[in-house]
Amino acid sequence: AELITVGNFEDHLSWVSEADWIIEVIIEDLNTKRELFKKLVPFLKEGTVISSNTSGISIHKMCQGLSTDFAERFLGTHFFNPPRYMKLLEIIPIPSTSKSVVERMAHVGEKILGKGVVYAKDTPSFIANRIGTFSISTVLRTMVEDGYRIEEIDQVTGPAMGRPKMATFKLVDLVGLDIIVHVANNLYQSLPEGKDKEYFKFPDFIQKMVKNQWLGQKTKQGFYKRVKKEGKEETLVLDYEKLDYRPQEKANLPSVEMAKNIEDLGERIRTFIMSPDRGGQFGWKILKKTLLYAAEKVPEIADDVVNIDRAMRWGFNHELGPFELWDVIGLKSSVKRMEKEGEAIPPMVEQLLSKGYSSFYRKKDDRVSYFDLGAGQYQEIEEKPEIILLPSLKDRKKTVLSNSGASLIDLGDGVACLEFHSKMNTIGADTIQMMRDSLKEVEEKFEGLVIGNQAENFSAGANLMLMLFEIQDENWDDIEFSVKAFQDTLMAIKYFDKPVVAAPFSLTLAGGCEVCLASAKVQAAAETYMGLVEVGVGLIPGGGGTKEMLLRCTEGIPPGVADADLLPFVRQAFEAVAMAKVATSAKEAQKLGYMRSTDKITINRDHLLHEAKRTVLDLVREGYRPPRPKKNIKVMGERGYALLQMGLFYMREGGYISQYDEHVGRKVAHIMTGGNLPDGTEVTEQHILDLEREAFVSLCGEQKTQERIEYMLKTGKPLRN
């Protein structure tokens, strides 16, 4: 926010003369936008690019009446909202737009802003909103026609179909119904007469919802409404026939329940749409219509299927775009089913099938190609050196070692990658074993190691389910052995002779964070949510995380300063661990001490492994030497413990933490102050690790910790008991 300077069009328009890129983001009205562009012209410096962030107004019409020079520098750059989190950037050039301007904006979007760039035609609502709004409209119309309930639809249109958990109506409540209706109305008004236009006429009850200001979360009610009943919160759902809210009814959809248990996406969707129950029937009906519509729109809205697929994946967080999805369910068999049901097959699909092809994409000699409608044949998708795809490397037989929890993959140039691939990338015995085996392999055959993967999250930490089983069986020796094995493994990583670079992204919690703390360097995605959150389940970081935070908090004290007060430094690390603070970005992770200021941040997550690999090679070229083990760690002892304990007492008295939070916090304080020792005593890393392990195992035996673990596994949320 401190980088933003606020101005107005009357007094400060001259400021744009300093800009290299001007983005218009004002009201969605063609004439208002035109007038603004006319005002900008006198202040434009040579080479400045001008773009509009419109979600659907014609780019060509916006610059009508303006100079040729303006038109050459003008294009659409539609960021999906919220721009920080949504990957999609649609670039919409017009015939007058200079090719160099398009290339420049694509470079800025991908390399500097970290976006996924797609190229759209200047047609109403471009790619993602065109297909996405059609899909929403189809859901609404089919729901009303076939008599489905809203909560049933949100069961069907979620993960069972490769879409986000928010599905349809929860997503609309989040985005705002007025936004969706605005896009649909723009499409209805912009498209010529015909069936395409009618697709975007929403049912009458939607207009009534807008009139009533039932727009979703921003107006406290939409398709869902949260109310308090007898002191408890309850979520009601809209009865769209009565335009009133009612309690939710459990959706009895066996197809959805069955799909939940199928991990493979292709098998899950195929099984789901073949199911004869209400869920499977609805899923097939809306999927069929969306696939056919997407195929009809090539090349009207985009030149190829690749841009459409990417737009839907990056703009709506679908796991697969429509043409990728069509391949997965089987193009030939699904077309036969559609024809049997009386559907007209788009010319593009007929052309592909008439040539004897059976998919929109195909893989040959490790290269992926797509069917190009214009050429009538397959064209290779350009491979970018900045993007390393682990599945592709596996296909090329680059897997060096593997077990159920992790694999070691050869990235080339003497660098290996340790990939976690358990559920949520949790860390269990098999993962720890692969970490140790990988170090041996790298020591003999590689120059360095990247720890990274391309799942949804880097790692959610330890496998709590297995931990709970051990606790319930009172296998205390086994638990201590497991913790010791994890500690020893991370110490081996820390002092490994060759550089180890962690490449975290998204959720990087607990043990996942400890892996990063142990690595020589971190190359993190900008959107990395990192923290030592064990306190939330009644435990403490047991893999060396508490120890590493203690060491890092005092790194800023200059050598030779013997009488420095450690309390301000230790308190910062203590609060991060005891309050289970989670960084909301890689930048904040540096502030909290989970990353060093010298660690690196990657804006585009697609480039993360490439840049982590490059960091390994840079360290090798610089003559990497591991740090020396710490043998003289000065601790605050009993004095420091008393001071930290006092802080916990006041937090509990103030109602900020529970009594059990205070109890766990004391364990953290005991470790971070070195145990029952005099102030100023020097200890080793192993001493701190022993305190960690003792505290971890003792907390496992506490009933309230077990309750917290059970609650987390059941609800995914922490329990404050």
Sequence and secondary structure as in RCSB ss.txt:
>XXXX:A:sequence
AELITVGNFEDHLSWVSEADWIIEVIIEDLNTKRELFKKLVPFLKEGTVISSNTSGISIHKMCQGLSTDFAERFL
GTHFFNPPRYMKLLEIIPIPSTSKSVVERMAHVGEKILGKGVVYAKDTPSFIANRIGTFSISTVLRTMVEDGYRI
EEIDQVTGPAMGRPKMATFKLVDLVGLDIIVHVANNLYQSLPEGKDKEYFKFPDFIQKMVKNQWLGQKTKQGFYK
RVKKEGKEETLVLDYEKLDYRPQEKANLPSVEMAKNIEDLGERIRTFIMSPDRGGQFGWKILKKTLLYAAEKVPE
IADDVVNIDRAMRWGFNHELGPFELWDVIGLKSSVKRMEKEGEAIPPMVEQLLSKGYSSFYRKKDDRVSYFDLGA
GQYQEIEEKPEIILLPSLKDRKKTVLSNSGASLIDLGDGVACLEFHSKMNTIGADTIQMMRDSLKEVEEKFEGLV
IGNQAENFSAGANLMLMLFEIQDENWDDIEFSVKAFQDTLMAIKYFDKPVVAAPFSLTLAGGCEVCLASAKVQAA
AETYMGLVEVGVGLIPGGGGTKEMLLRCTEGIPPGVADADLLPFVRQAFEAVAMAKVATSAKEAQKLGYMRSTDK
ITINRDHLLHEAKRTVLDLVREGYRPPRPKKNIKVMGERGYALLQMGLFYMREGGYISQYDEHVGRKVAHIMTGG
NLPDGTEVTEQHILDLEREAFVSLCGEQKTQERIEYMLKTGKPLRN
>XXXX:A:secstr
 TT     TTT GGGGGG SEEEE   S HHHHHHHHHHHGGG  TT EEEE  SSS HHHHTTTS HHHHHTEE
EEEE SSTTT  EEEEE  TTS HHHHHHHHHIIIIIS  EEEE  SSTTTTHHHHHHHHHHHHHHHHHHHT  H
HHHHHHTSGGGT  TTTTHHHHHHH HHHHHHHHHHHHHHS SSHHHHTT   HHHHHHHHTT  BGGGTBSSEE
EEEETTEEEEEEEETTTTEEEE      HHHHHHHT  SHHHHHHHHHT  SHHHHHHHHHHHHHHHHHHHTTTT
T SSHHHHHHHHHHHH  SS HHHHHHHH HHHHHHHHHHTT    HHHHHHHHTT   SEEEETTEEEEEETTT
TEEEE    TT   HHHHHHTT EEEE SSEEEEEEETTEEEEEE SGGG B HHHHHHHHHHHHHHHHH SEEE
E   SSSSB  B HHHHHHHHHTT HHHHHHHHHHHHHHHHHHHT SS EEE   EEEETHHHHHHHHSSEEEEE
SSEEEE  GGGGT   TTTHHHHHHHHHTTTS TT TT   HHHHHHHHHHHHTT B SSHHHHHHHTSS TTSE
EESSGGGHHHHHHHHHHHHHHTT         EE  HHHHHHHHHHHHHHHHHTTSS HHHHHHHHHHHHHHTTS
S  TT EE HHHHHHHHHHHHHHHHT HHHHHHHHHHHHHSS    
